[in-house]
């Protein structure tokens, strides 16, 4: 089934995502990911098996919970700048996008339960520079041009939507939105924030969302917060703009971005506590429908989130 023109979450369906794929592969499966690039795991049989097991467990959870599943491609680092550093050509990168969408299409064919558990293929786009502290800031036009290739591949190969994860400043998120709009591709924009609830650029979260909506005729299907602990942003969730937030993918850890970057061991927090924090935010995020995790989270955390938010 194709959900591209009618995403279930936009009609009120509760959906889950996966957790922290990269941290799970590195710390739980012992798989090396140069430049934190999850797609590199696909180059070995062990890596492919680990990703398939990981995604299958989330798909089965969605079926049990009768929630939908937003299935992410492992392409957060699969854009031109990072691929070049990993020795990949454009043709190799294009083939990777085709293969990852094809894999998720097959997973949907095997495990989706239409109605109770609709599955959505979500093409993931990450930042052009560092996901916490970018050294290079792109203009809106530069970001649109840079990310247009990935957007086009996801469109051509049949993804239902795209998500821009771990956005650190408004201009890059705006450029991705413009690239998506040019292809009539549904897009979710996910910002990350520091411990003060502001984007790493210093911009208030609400201002960033309002600015993109104002410049794009509110084109994003919705916004998300990812790669931060709920304690880092709960205090800023005030105002009409919070109605535009439909997704949350928090970190398990309360560490700052700088601390996470320096950490040599996985901080996976307390799954039950994280689930309770998600539930506590439902009253201030009235349209929250897409729930999952980010760094340090796995099936335990998303299961706890489902348990804490069941019946909502």
C-alpha positions, 0 to 999 in steps of 0.5 A: 500500500502506498501512503505518500498522499495520505500519511496515516499519522496525518489522519491521527494514527499513532505511529512508532519509529525505531530508536538509535540505529547507529548507537545500537549497531556500535555498542550492542552489535559491535559493528564499526561505523566510520563517520557514524554512517549506518549504511556502511553496515550494509557492506557485510553480511553481519551488518545486514543481518543486524539491521534486518533483526533490528528493524524486524523487531520494531515492525513486530512491536508495531503489530503487537501494539496496533500502531503504525511504523515509520520505517527509516532508511539508514541514510542519515550520513548518505549525502555527498559530503560524507559519502565522498569522505567514505570513498563512495561515488555518486552512482554508488550513493544512488544505488544505496538509496534504491536498495534501502527503499527496496529493503523497506518495501519488502519488510512492509510486504512481509509484516504490515497489517493494513489498518491496524499497523500501516507501515510508511517508508521514510527517507532519512536526510541528515545535516551536511555538517556535524549534527551537533556543532556544524563548522559550515553554515549553508544558506537556504539556496546552498542547502536546497542544492546540496540536499536535492539529490537525496530528495530526488532519489527518495522520490524516484525510488518510491519512499512515502516521505522524507525526514530531515533529522538532527537539524541544527539551524533554520537555513538548512532545514528551510533548504531541505523543505524547498527541495522537498516542495519542488518534488511534491514530497512530504517532509518532516523537519526534526530539530535537535536542541541543546540543554537550554532548549535552543537549537545549537545555533542559538535559535529558539525552537518555536522561532525556527518552526515559525520561520520555516512555516512563514517562508514555505506556506507551512509546507512541512507535514509536521515537525519533530524533536530528536537527539535531545533528552525531554528534560532539555526541551520540555520547558520551552514547549509553550505557544501555538507553534507546539501544535506543529510538533507531531513527532518526538525521538528523544535520547536516552541520556541526559548528557549534553551533545558535547558529553555524548560526543566524548562518551566511550560507553553507551548511556542507555538511561532508564526506559521506563522513566523515558516512557513516563516523560513522553506521556507527561508531554502529551498534554502540551503537544496535542498532535504528538503521533509519532513516537520513537527514540534516538541515541542510546535507545532501542526496543526496550525504550520504544516498548516503554514509550508505547506502554506509557502512552497506550490508550492516548 
